[in-house]
Amino acid sequence: MSEAEQLRLLLDVVRAGAAKVLGQSIDETVRATQTFKEVGFDSLTSLRIRTGLTEATGVRLPATLVFDHPTPTAVAEHLRDRLGLAGAAVVPPVLLELDRLEAALAATSGTPDGLRAQVTARLEALTARWAEAGEEPDAEGVDLDAASDDELFDLIDNELGLS
């Protein structure tokens, strides 16, 4: 998940916890930037939400949670930090797919030789296409190593739209 998605999910958890403690639906409870004090939280309801969030996330939270972090957004950000999610790198989908493929290949035991050869050929073809896609073609077919000064200047002029 992206950081924004993580925060949105945690915010939903915090708001749902607040709703449960207040005996309300999530739609009629505290807004993301509204303080807990504004909606009637006291020491007892603060302890109840902390207990519920601890159960939901597995993160031990201080008794002063809603006083130290007075809005649902602040609590969600604190939870994200405590869960070790803040600043976590978002894994590109292609790498997640490669992880899935690696797991599928590892789970395939006793693969018939014909299937193994087929999978190997497809992986090699895919690898070759990936490598070709990443190569930078020479500018307009000019061999930059063998080009004369005039050819290089012409190429630069063309790229900059000067000729």
Backbone as ProteinMPNN parsed JSONL, in Angstrom:
{"seq_chain_A": "MSEAEQLRLLLDVVRAGAAKVLGQSIDETVRATQTFKEVGFDSLTSLRIRTGLTEATGVRLPATLVFDHPTPTAVAEHLRDRLGLAGAAVVPPVLLELDRLEAALAATSGTPDGLRAQVTARLEALTARWAEAGEEPDAEGVDLDAASDDELFDLIDNELGLS", "coords_chain_A": {"N_chain_A": [[0.834, -1.187, 0.0], [0.388, 2.276, -0.627], [1.703, 5.14, 1.163], [-0.358, 6.953, 1.59], [-2.62, 5.324, 1.287], [-2.193, 3.554, 3.402], [-2.432, 5.314, 5.57], [-5.089, 6.135, 5.227], [-6.468, 3.718, 5.664], [-5.719, 3.155, 8.333], [-6.807, 5.414, 9.522], [-9.515, 4.914, 9.126], [-9.77, 2.723, 10.839], [-9.226, 3.923, 13.313], [-11.325, 5.813, 13.433], [-13.513, 4.074, 13.379], [-13.077, 2.778, 15.783], [-13.455, 4.918, 17.538], [-16.144, 5.433, 17.062], [-17.306, 3.087, 18.012], [-16.664, 3.201, 20.755], [-18.086, 5.473, 21.459], [-20.619, 4.631, 20.935], [-21.796, 5.034, 18.45], [-22.483, 5.31, 14.876], [-19.985, 4.989, 12.319], [-20.231, 7.071, 10.541], [-21.383, 9.137, 11.975], [-19.598, 9.886, 13.861], [-16.486, 11.146, 15.146], [-14.743, 13.391, 13.016], [-11.93, 13.296, 10.738], [-10.095, 15.363, 11.353], [-11.089, 16.468, 13.608], [-11.04, 17.107, 17.094], [-10.734, 14.666, 19.701], [-11.65, 15.454, 22.168], [-13.557, 17.383, 21.527], [-15.722, 15.829, 20.698], [-16.532, 14.639, 22.972], [-14.841, 12.859, 24.351], [-13.494, 11.424, 27.279], [-11.485, 10.539, 30.138], [-12.126, 7.811, 30.543], [-13.344, 6.948, 28.088], [-11.174, 7.431, 26.471], [-9.339, 5.526, 27.353], [-10.741, 3.255, 26.604], [-10.804, 3.427, 23.758], [-8.111, 3.275, 23.271], [-7.544, 0.686, 24.171], [-9.114, -0.81, 22.377], [-7.863, -0.134, 19.938], [-5.336, -1.173, 20.388], [-5.955, -3.898, 20.494], [-6.855, -4.214, 17.861], [-4.628, -3.617, 16.295], [-2.384, -4.732, 17.457], [-0.434, -3.232, 18.566], [1.061, -1.854, 21.351], [-0.214, 0.802, 23.137], [0.019, 4.084, 24.619], [-1.657, 5.141, 27.667], [-2.353, 7.736, 27.515], [-2.96, 8.296, 24.911], [-5.008, 9.63, 23.204], [-4.801, 12.136, 24.215], [-2.195, 12.878, 23.778], [-2.173, 12.665, 21.041], [-4.38, 14.289, 19.553], [-6.336, 14.092, 17.462], [-8.136, 11.957, 15.136], [-6.572, 11.677, 12.787], [-3.997, 12.288, 13.725], [-3.646, 10.179, 15.544], [-3.784, 8.013, 13.77], [-1.496, 8.5, 12.225], [0.434, 8.194, 14.219], [0.029, 5.494, 14.831], [0.815, 4.381, 12.361], [3.525, 5.029, 12.42], [4.326, 3.549, 14.694], [3.791, 0.994, 13.824], [5.775, 0.692, 12.062], [5.5, 1.482, 9.457], [5.735, 3.993, 8.377], [7.319, 5.882, 5.953], [8.062, 3.617, 4.667], [9.193, 1.927, 1.856], [7.387, 1.862, -1.143], [6.558, -0.978, -2.847], [7.105, -1.636, -6.189], [4.542, -2.758, -8.45], [5.406, -4.645, -10.395], [7.548, -5.935, -9.166], [6.239, -7.184, -7.068], [4.724, -8.999, -8.52], [6.78, -10.553, -9.582], [7.696, -11.72, -7.227], [5.466, -13.276, -6.632], [5.524, -15.008, -8.843], [7.974, -16.27, -8.398], [7.403, -17.647, -6.034], [5.408, -19.355, -6.995], [6.865, -20.893, -8.81], [8.667, -22.117, -7.063], [6.918, -23.653, -5.598], [6.169, -25.566, -7.349], [6.73, -28.704, -7.634], [8.229, -31.661, -8.888], [7.923, -31.191, -11.602], [7.103, -31.922, -14.925], [9.535, -32.619, -17.479], [8.98, -31.479, -20.003], [7.249, -29.353, -19.422], [8.914, -27.868, -17.759], [10.902, -27.093, -19.58], [9.37, -25.543, -21.294], [8.53, -23.43, -19.594], [11.027, -22.383, -18.926], [11.92, -21.487, -21.463], [10.032, -19.48, -21.987], [10.554, -17.716, -19.887], [13.173, -16.974, -20.514], [12.764, -15.697, -22.983], [11.148, -13.582, -22.17], [12.933, -12.268, -20.476], [14.85, -11.456, -22.354], [13.319, -9.672, -23.921], [12.785, -7.748, -21.986], [15.359, -6.806, -21.471], [16.001, -5.697, -23.981], [14.118, -3.644, -24.112], [15.091, -1.882, -22.276], [17.39, -0.859, -23.358], [19.108, 1.923, -24.68], [18.573, 3.292, -27.727], [20.945, 4.166, -30.288], [21.319, 7.567, -31.072], [19.389, 8.506, -33.696], [20.537, 6.515, -35.28], [23.224, 7.068, -35.378], [26.57, 6.288, -34.9], [27.956, 7.039, -32.084], [30.526, 6.802, -31.065], [32.138, 6.648, -33.3], [31.549, 8.919, -34.687], [32.163, 12.017, -36.388], [33.296, 15.321, -35.389], [31.698, 17.263, -36.661], [29.416, 15.741, -37.308], [28.485, 15.157, -34.726], [27.922, 17.761, -33.772], [25.895, 18.44, -35.59], [23.975, 16.556, -34.863], [23.402, 17.397, -32.233], [22.415, 19.961, -32.76], [20.111, 19.233, -34.223], [18.659, 17.857, -32.244], [18.147, 19.904, -30.459], [16.639, 21.511, -32.003], [17.779, 23.466, -33.591], [18.463, 23.514, -36.201]], "CA_chain_A": [[0.0, 0.0, 0.0], [1.096, 3.552, -0.569], [1.57, 5.768, 2.477], [-1.696, 7.548, 1.665], [-3.573, 4.228, 1.51], [-1.972, 3.087, 4.772], [-3.003, 6.292, 6.485], [-6.549, 6.09, 5.069], [-6.931, 2.504, 6.332], [-5.565, 3.345, 9.771], [-7.786, 6.429, 9.919], [-10.803, 4.205, 9.214], [-9.721, 1.896, 12.053], [-9.344, 4.846, 14.453], [-12.685, 6.371, 13.456], [-14.421, 2.987, 13.765], [-12.874, 2.593, 17.228], [-14.113, 6.039, 18.217], [-17.591, 5.221, 16.939], [-17.684, 1.985, 18.911], [-16.568, 3.706, 22.126], [-19.158, 6.453, 21.673], [-21.905, 4.016, 20.64], [-22.332, 5.678, 17.257], [-22.013, 4.747, 13.615], [-18.764, 5.67, 11.887], [-20.594, 8.297, 9.83], [-21.783, 10.211, 12.876], [-18.581, 10.069, 14.891], [-15.454, 12.155, 14.971], [-14.13, 13.568, 11.701], [-10.488, 13.045, 10.738], [-9.326, 16.452, 11.963], [-11.802, 16.941, 14.799], [-10.396, 16.568, 18.296], [-11.521, 13.713, 20.484], [-12.272, 16.216, 23.251], [-14.746, 18.044, 20.977], [-16.842, 14.887, 20.568], [-16.915, 14.126, 24.278], [-13.955, 11.869, 24.96], [-12.957, 11.698, 28.605], [-10.443, 9.562, 30.485], [-12.614, 6.442, 30.368], [-13.477, 6.644, 26.65], [-9.816, 7.422, 25.926], [-8.767, 4.207, 27.652], [-11.453, 2.252, 25.802], [-10.347, 3.453, 22.365], [-6.731, 2.775, 23.264], [-7.62, -0.774, 24.295], [-9.622, -1.33, 21.106], [-6.831, 0.014, 18.898], [-4.277, -2.136, 20.709], [-6.456, -5.2, 20.048], [-6.98, -4.224, 16.398], [-3.342, -3.483, 15.605], [-1.307, -5.452, 18.119], [0.548, -2.25, 19.028], [0.79, -1.346, 22.704], [-0.345, 2.255, 23.063], [-0.012, 4.711, 25.95], [-2.971, 5.515, 28.198], [-2.575, 9.144, 27.16], [-2.945, 8.316, 23.449], [-5.819, 10.671, 22.563], [-4.369, 13.442, 24.713], [-0.929, 13.148, 23.073], [-2.503, 12.714, 19.606], [-5.774, 14.685, 19.794], [-7.28, 13.892, 16.371], [-7.985, 10.651, 14.502], [-5.44, 11.7, 11.865], [-2.765, 12.217, 14.521], [-3.543, 8.811, 16.074], [-3.468, 7.133, 12.633], [-0.076, 8.709, 11.898], [1.195, 7.569, 15.306], [-0.051, 4.042, 14.612], [1.651, 4.058, 11.201], [4.912, 5.072, 12.902], [4.542, 2.429, 15.621], [3.761, -0.243, 13.042], [6.962, 0.669, 11.207], [5.086, 1.67, 8.062], [6.062, 5.341, 7.902], [8.512, 5.953, 5.122], [8.361, 2.334, 4.038], [9.194, 2.038, 0.398], [6.302, 1.199, -1.847], [7.113, -1.947, -3.768], [6.442, -1.564, -7.495], [3.736, -3.948, -8.741], [6.144, -5.651, -11.164], [8.337, -6.734, -8.225], [5.299, -8.056, -6.362], [4.4, -10.091, -9.448], [7.945, -11.446, -9.638], [7.67, -12.496, -5.983], [4.414, -14.286, -6.808], [6.023, -15.991, -9.801], [9.022, -17.037, -7.731], [6.734, -18.566, -5.109], [4.731, -20.379, -7.797], [7.889, -21.793, -9.341], [9.199, -22.898, -5.945], [5.886, -24.591, -5.155], [5.952, -26.568, -8.387], [7.713, -29.786, -7.526], [7.916, -32.778, -9.777], [7.497, -30.652, -12.888], [7.55, -32.713, -16.069], [10.597, -31.957, -18.236], [8.405, -30.678, -21.077], [6.752, -28.113, -18.836], [10.078, -27.127, -17.29], [11.534, -26.498, -20.765], [8.451, -24.503, -21.763], [8.616, -22.301, -18.664], [12.367, -21.811, -19.086], [11.96, -20.76, -22.734], [9.243, -18.249, -21.846], [11.276, -16.8, -19.004], [14.32, -16.45, -21.257], [12.241, -14.752, -23.973], [10.713, -12.411, -21.42], [14.15, -11.581, -20.029], [15.45, -10.813, -23.531], [12.483, -8.509, -24.263], [12.988, -6.759, -20.931], [16.681, -6.217, -21.691], [15.917, -4.864, -25.18], [13.306, -2.462, -23.816], [15.875, -0.966, -21.46], [18.546, -0.341, -24.081], [18.929, 3.204, -25.344], [19.047, 3.218, -29.106], [21.828, 5.257, -30.7], [20.556, 8.692, -31.602], [19.18, 8.523, -35.141], [21.409, 5.561, -35.961], [24.598, 7.563, -35.451], [27.511, 5.635, -33.994], [28.546, 8.187, -31.389], [31.953, 6.596, -30.88], [32.849, 6.841, -34.561], [31.069, 10.139, -35.343], [33.081, 13.169, -36.454], [32.824, 16.486, -34.646], [30.596, 17.873, -37.407], [28.223, 14.9, -37.14], [28.012, 15.344, -33.357], [27.289, 19.074, -33.681], [24.632, 18.359, -36.335], [23.055, 15.793, -34.032], [22.99, 18.269, -31.133], [21.555, 20.998, -33.353], [18.814, 18.607, -34.549], [17.958, 17.546, -30.997], [17.718, 21.164, -29.864], [15.796, 22.218, -32.956], [18.508, 24.644, -34.054], [18.72, 23.465, -37.647]], "C_chain_A": [[0.876, 1.246, 0.0], [0.904, 4.135, 0.83], [0.175, 6.375, 2.655], [-2.752, 6.474, 1.937], [-3.432, 3.667, 2.921], [-2.652, 4.01, 5.765], [-4.53, 6.265, 6.427], [-7.118, 4.859, 5.793], [-6.845, 2.654, 7.848], [-6.55, 4.387, 10.301], [-9.177, 5.8, 10.047], [-10.873, 3.36, 10.487], [-9.912, 2.778, 13.285], [-10.765, 5.389, 14.556], [-13.711, 5.304, 13.852], [-14.295, 2.709, 15.268], [-13.552, 3.691, 18.027], [-15.625, 5.864, 18.192], [-18.065, 4.151, 17.916], [-17.698, 2.468, 20.368], [-17.709, 4.662, 22.445], [-20.55, 5.881, 21.414], [-22.585, 4.623, 19.435], [-21.909, 4.894, 16.014], [-20.792, 5.553, 13.191], [-19.067, 6.986, 11.187], [-20.939, 9.451, 10.763], [-20.762, 10.469, 13.974], [-17.559, 11.118, 14.466], [-14.89, 12.178, 13.539], [-12.616, 13.442, 11.85], [-9.682, 14.108, 11.465], [-9.991, 17.048, 13.196], [-11.144, 16.332, 16.032], [-11.345, 15.618, 19.027], [-12.271, 14.445, 21.601], [-13.558, 16.884, 22.78], [-15.953, 17.115, 20.907], [-17.163, 14.179, 21.874], [-16.029, 13.057, 24.883], [-13.487, 12.359, 26.325], [-11.918, 10.621, 28.908], [-10.885, 8.127, 30.218], [-12.741, 6.075, 28.89], [-12.105, 6.626, 25.98], [-9.141, 6.079, 26.166], [-9.435, 3.118, 26.811], [-10.988, 2.25, 24.346], [-8.916, 2.923, 22.276], [-6.72, 1.25, 23.331], [-8.094, -1.4, 22.985], [-8.592, -1.246, 19.992], [-5.668, -0.941, 19.135], [-4.692, -3.529, 20.242], [-6.478, -5.297, 18.525], [-5.628, -4.256, 15.688], [-2.22, -4.308, 16.196], [-0.211, -4.535, 18.643], [0.141, -1.761, 20.412], [0.843, 0.173, 22.651], [-0.433, 2.848, 24.46], [-1.437, 5.075, 26.366], [-3.335, 6.942, 27.805], [-2.676, 9.336, 25.643], [-3.723, 9.49, 22.854], [-5.512, 12.064, 23.103], [-3.065, 13.857, 24.023], [-1.154, 13.345, 21.575], [-4.003, 13.007, 19.522], [-6.768, 14.495, 18.656], [-7.111, 12.479, 15.81], [-6.805, 10.599, 13.524], [-4.127, 11.567, 12.617], [-2.567, 10.808, 15.083], [-3.164, 7.839, 14.95], [-1.997, 7.273, 12.238], [0.817, 8.075, 12.951], [1.189, 6.043, 15.149], [0.843, 3.616, 13.449], [3.126, 4.049, 11.613], [5.224, 3.862, 13.774], [4.546, 1.083, 14.905], [4.966, -0.361, 12.108], [6.642, 0.867, 9.742], [5.48, 3.026, 7.512], [7.364, 5.307, 7.124], [8.888, 4.635, 4.477], [8.244, 2.485, 2.531], [8.021, 1.265, -0.18], [6.933, 0.279, -2.882], [6.368, -1.85, -5.098], [5.695, -2.87, -7.797], [4.503, -5.032, -9.502], [6.987, -6.522, -10.232], [7.444, -7.651, -7.398], [4.923, -9.256, -7.229], [5.56, -11.079, -9.565], [8.038, -12.3, -8.375], [6.638, -13.619, -6.075], [4.872, -15.399, -7.734], [7.084, -16.873, -9.159], [8.425, -18.058, -6.774], [6.035, -19.692, -5.87], [5.736, -21.382, -8.362], [8.456, -22.677, -8.244], [8.209, -23.964, -5.489], [5.633, -25.713, -6.156], [7.049, -27.615, -8.295], [7.276, -30.917, -8.444], [7.416, -32.335, -11.129], [7.994, -31.546, -14.012], [8.575, -31.913, -16.883], [10.052, -31.062, -19.34], [7.907, -29.34, -20.565], [7.909, -27.25, -18.365], [10.752, -26.419, -18.461], [10.67, -25.356, -21.309], [8.544, -23.246, -20.893], [9.965, -21.61, -18.821], [12.458, -20.978, -20.364], [11.181, -19.45, -22.633], [9.936, -17.236, -20.953], [12.48, -16.177, -19.716], [13.861, -15.428, -22.299], [11.793, -13.451, -23.3], [11.917, -11.594, -20.95], [14.809, -10.844, -21.19], [14.65, -9.569, -23.925], [12.673, -7.391, -23.242], [14.329, -6.042, -21.138], [16.666, -5.289, -22.907], [15.163, -3.567, -24.917], [14.099, -1.43, -23.026], [17.064, -0.359, -22.169], [18.184, 0.978, -24.746], [19.429, 3.073, -26.776], [19.976, 4.393, -29.397], [20.982, 6.333, -31.333], [20.571, 8.671, -33.115], [20.156, 7.627, -35.891], [22.85, 6.006, -36.072], [25.437, 6.802, -34.438], [28.295, 6.744, -33.316], [30.046, 8.037, -31.186], [32.745, 6.91, -32.143], [32.475, 8.152, -35.262], [32.132, 11.231, -35.318], [32.5, 14.304, -35.626], [31.626, 17.132, -35.331], [29.308, 17.073, -37.248], [27.641, 15.065, -35.732], [27.312, 16.69, -33.189], [25.962, 19.104, -34.431], [23.564, 17.637, -35.505], [22.522, 16.661, -32.888], [22.06, 19.36, -31.642], [20.171, 20.466, -33.662], [17.997, 18.347, -33.289], [17.416, 18.814, -30.343], [16.834, 21.988, -30.776], [16.459, 23.474, -33.512], [18.776, 24.602, -35.552], [17.466, 23.106, -38.412]], "O_chain_A": [[1.97, 1.253, 0.564], [0.047, 3.68, 1.587], [-0.399, 6.317, 3.742], [-3.671, 6.691, 2.727], [-4.43, 3.341, 3.565], [-3.351, 3.566, 6.676], [-5.191, 6.363, 7.46], [-8.145, 4.961, 6.464], [-7.789, 2.32, 8.564], [-7.067, 4.247, 11.409], [-9.924, 6.121, 10.971], [-11.918, 3.293, 11.134], [-10.666, 2.428, 14.193], [-11.343, 5.421, 15.642], [-14.664, 5.594, 14.575], [-15.291, 2.439, 15.94], [-14.153, 3.43, 19.069], [-16.303, 6.118, 19.187], [-19.101, 4.301, 18.563], [-18.631, 2.177, 21.116], [-18.235, 4.667, 23.558], [-21.551, 6.56, 21.643], [-23.811, 4.721, 19.393], [-21.106, 3.963, 16.079], [-20.592, 6.675, 13.656], [-18.26, 7.914, 11.229], [-20.805, 10.616, 10.386], [-21.045, 11.203, 14.921], [-17.783, 11.876, 13.522], [-14.604, 11.139, 12.944], [-12.089, 13.479, 12.962], [-8.691, 13.792, 12.124], [-9.502, 18.027, 13.759], [-10.736, 15.171, 16.012], [-12.567, 15.752, 18.975], [-13.4, 14.085, 21.934], [-14.536, 16.952, 23.525], [-17.09, 17.569, 21.043], [-17.958, 13.239, 21.901], [-16.432, 12.404, 25.845], [-13.137, 13.525, 26.508], [-11.521, 9.873, 28.014], [-10.101, 7.318, 29.72], [-12.293, 5.004, 28.48], [-11.896, 5.882, 25.022], [-8.453, 5.556, 25.289], [-8.779, 2.178, 26.361], [-10.797, 1.183, 23.762], [-8.558, 2.218, 21.332], [-5.958, 0.603, 22.614], [-7.539, -2.402, 22.536], [-8.458, -2.173, 19.193], [-5.082, -1.458, 18.184], [-3.887, -4.259, 19.663], [-6.156, -6.344, 17.963], [-5.495, -4.847, 14.617], [-1.216, -4.564, 15.531], [0.825, -5.008, 19.111], [-0.986, -1.311, 20.617], [1.819, 0.757, 22.18], [-0.907, 2.189, 25.386], [-2.308, 5.287, 25.523], [-4.513, 7.298, 27.772], [-2.488, 10.45, 25.155], [-3.163, 10.268, 22.082], [-5.92, 13.063, 22.51], [-2.857, 15.032, 23.724], [-0.426, 14.091, 20.921], [-4.81, 12.082, 19.429], [-7.96, 14.719, 18.864], [-6.057, 11.868, 15.987], [-6.115, 9.583, 13.444], [-3.242, 10.819, 12.199], [-1.446, 10.299, 15.098], [-2.332, 6.953, 15.143], [-1.332, 6.278, 11.95], [1.844, 7.483, 12.619], [2.22, 5.39, 15.313], [1.547, 2.61, 13.539], [3.883, 3.168, 11.205], [6.265, 3.224, 13.61], [5.222, 0.147, 15.33], [5.153, -1.382, 11.447], [7.418, 0.467, 8.875], [5.554, 3.196, 6.295], [8.372, 4.771, 7.583], [9.92, 4.54, 3.813], [7.308, 3.097, 2.017], [7.712, 0.154, 0.251], [7.747, 0.714, -3.697], [5.143, -1.968, -5.135], [6.159, -3.953, -7.441], [4.271, -6.22, -9.275], [7.131, -7.72, -10.476], [7.84, -8.768, -7.063], [4.817, -10.381, -6.74], [5.349, -12.29, -9.638], [8.415, -13.47, -8.442], [6.889, -14.751, -5.661], [4.647, -16.579, -7.463], [7.089, -18.088, -9.356], [8.884, -19.198, -6.707], [6.064, -20.846, -5.442], [5.473, -22.585, -8.383], [8.702, -23.863, -8.469], [8.605, -25.043, -5.048], [4.958, -26.694, -5.841], [8.151, -27.431, -8.812], [6.091, -31.087, -8.728], [6.587, -33.006, -11.744], [9.174, -31.893, -14.054], [8.495, -30.687, -16.965], [10.604, -29.991, -19.59], [8.119, -28.308, -21.202], [7.892, -26.033, -18.548], [11.134, -25.255, -18.338], [11.192, -24.325, -21.734], [8.627, -22.132, -21.41], [10.033, -20.382, -18.847], [13.016, -19.881, -20.348], [11.628, -18.423, -23.142], [9.909, -16.037, -21.227], [12.768, -14.993, -19.539], [14.51, -14.396, -22.474], [12.038, -12.359, -23.812], [11.908, -10.365, -21.025], [15.278, -9.719, -21.018], [15.234, -8.528, -24.23], [12.715, -6.216, -23.606], [14.418, -4.822, -20.996], [17.256, -4.21, -22.866], [15.527, -2.514, -25.44], [13.811, -0.235, -23.099], [17.691, 0.562, -21.645], [17.097, 1.131, -25.304], [20.601, 2.769, -26.997], [19.821, 5.476, -28.832], [20.029, 6.038, -32.054], [21.622, 8.8, -33.742], [20.557, 7.943, -37.01], [23.63, 5.383, -36.791], [25.069, 6.685, -33.269], [29.201, 7.323, -33.916], [30.766, 9.034, -31.138], [33.881, 7.38, -32.072], [33.026, 8.464, -36.318], [32.896, 11.356, -34.361], [31.343, 14.248, -35.211], [30.655, 17.505, -34.674], [28.234, 17.649, -37.075], [26.421, 15.107, -35.573], [26.258, 16.778, -32.559], [25.004, 19.724, -33.967], [22.407, 18.055, -35.456], [21.323, 16.656, -32.611], [21.035, 19.648, -31.024], [19.17, 21.135, -33.408], [16.789, 18.587, -33.265], [16.342, 18.794, -29.741], [16.332, 23.04, -30.379], [15.775, 24.435, -33.863], [19.274, 25.579, -36.112], [17.495, 23.019, -39.64]]}, "name": "protein", "num_of_chains": 1, "seq": "MSEAEQLRLLLDVVRAGAAKVLGQSIDETVRATQTFKEVGFDSLTSLRIRTGLTEATGVRLPATLVFDHPTPTAVAEHLRDRLGLAGAAVVPPVLLELDRLEAALAATSGTPDGLRAQVTARLEALTARWAEAGEEPDAEGVDLDAASDDELFDLIDNELGLS"}
